[in-house]
Amino acid sequence: MRLFRRKSTAADPPDPRIAWPEQHVPEDPAAAAEAFWQSWYDLLPMVSAALGEGEPHRVEHELCQLVEALHPRLHFSLERGHRAIYALVVTGQEDPELRPFTDAWRAAAPPEDAIWEYHDSVPPVPDPTEVTVNLGEHRIALADVRVVAQVDEDEHVVDVAVFHPGFADLDDAARQTMTFLPLDATLGERLAAERLRRVETAAAEPAGAITLLEFRELVRGLGNGPDENVGAPG
């Protein structure tokens, strides 16, 4: 899963004595969303050609500009779809200030078809146990991840400790990444933000640990999750 954001075109780091230019935020999310989709249609032949040739990086700059015009703090990704061939994801990473823009974007989206589906948050992977993550020389199979979960029945949230036998070979940054990535892949961005309270890395496999698919079933059983999870495969 790859999320993109607008990148600076400057070759050198900015001078800290110079104020960072103010980024324009549209006043009307609905109007910005309509403008996004008009530009998306214009760009779509280029996007389709790049994806068809396995070179999505060719349209990264254009898509970054398109998403930035919607809101400069949004992220996006091009994914393989669950119901269609491709998926376009535009996400505010559960920032409530960005929700009006992603809501407007999703409301103005065209109907899904056999080629494209659209998501306003990163959806869950249909079967996370089939995913292997490459971190440098390390290959981390999510099928080997084990999770111990403590459920707060009153708050309908979960405290989680995540274990993988390969954690011992990772540096701190990679270990932290691999603590959160399996949870997001299993639950999807929105359900993870809604239901996970405290997340820790386990140095050894905890007693009573469960698989990621068992964990997904447990969390989805806490309450009525978002629509994206109700209809998601897996």
Disulfide bonds with the S-S distance in Angstrom:
none
